[in-house]
Amino acid sequence: MNQPHALPELGQWSSLEELYELQDRRLPAALEWARASPFLKPRFEGTSPPRNVAGLAGLPFTTKQDFRESYPFGMLAVDRKELATYHESSGTSGEPTPSYFTDADWHDVTTRFVRSAVDISPADTVMVRTPYAMLTTAHQAHQAARLRGATVVPADNRSLVTPYARVVRTLRDLEVTLAWCLPSEALLWAAAARAAGLEPARDFPALRGFLVAGEPLTEARRARMGELWGGIPVRQDYGSTETGTLAGECSQGQLHLWADRFVAEVYDPATGRSAREGRGRLVITTLYRRAMPLVRYDLEDTVEVSSAECDCGWHLPVVRVLGRSAGGVPVGGVRVTPHQLEQLVFELPVEHGVLFWRARAGEKRLEIEIEAFQGHSAAACAALEVTVGIGLGVPCEVRSVPAGTIVPLETLTRGHGFVKPKSLFAPGEDWDKALIYY
Ligand SMILES: [Zn+2]
């Protein structure tokens, strides 16, 4: 097993300039490791590798397609015996995107993750509610919580055995203090808690915060989540299965790039230039990754990076993740993004009780459905119709639908049935379910 290498830690540098010097000093060793990757090796042949970060600009990007073409071990830069875990994500194409880590790589990931201002401690019970298979997200939070001595409840959001009703029960009975999940989960749990006769703001006094990732999050939705659960903080983390956490939130509510562990460039496709700050696509080069070193990996996420100093004292660049939400759908010549709509929906007054919404684009107008509390439907619809019309400049029709229309009540209340495959059935049982998990 390879030994954990000495990793930089917060407090080791006292300005961004010092941080960038640290990157320059570290880069040659990192590129030396990268040359052991069969995928990267040819990229260095016949040239002398860059001696500092400025020299990286001469190297080609690593794209998501490169990962797919390197499946499974074309990017492996260590002996197979050194590997600790193998992961995959799959994009819309369905082709696997591999990612792997040594124990030392995991140490790098988890020591980044625990820097978050949520400050996990041994007193915490952490519900890990992101997918375990085959991504890194749940494993990352699980190992980081263990590193801090906390208790982990591995609740997996893609598992048949942990439906929302079970999440709500365990949140309450186990006095879960922190939840690692997608932002959407916090809203679904609130609805599931109410379906179980509980009030999220009152009946979960141990819950002290959410740590969320995996979806773009507007300030309005973040505020609503905290409010729903009794005024607790909602902190963000940003990362990917290929890299683990790339940025975490400080005490001042800013998302900072872990730029002591990798080099971050912002690539502007319009000019073809990369810079340390500004708006563009995030491109990263790992400084400590052994199993799968990455050189100029283009995450295809649009970000805005700033080197403005923050009161937290971390001296790390601040990032705003704009994600791929820039996409959206056209409505009568105007492009409407999910981000814009989310902001407007969650700016509705909390007493309307709107947690769930859906929208679809027609040729000339936008059709929106919301679930509101009884007696609030008309007011909520009227308010949203106005803000969407004015804010986005598109005509829309907002309808209130009965609770259970957008998210079926059964989804929120269902328990878990038997989950081992079986072949012998009692009279009246459905034997078409032989050997099926459900
Ligand atoms: Zn900060």
Residues whose N, C-alpha, C, O or C-beta is under 5 A from the ligand:
A	BS01	ZN	C250 Q252 Q254 C310 D311 C312
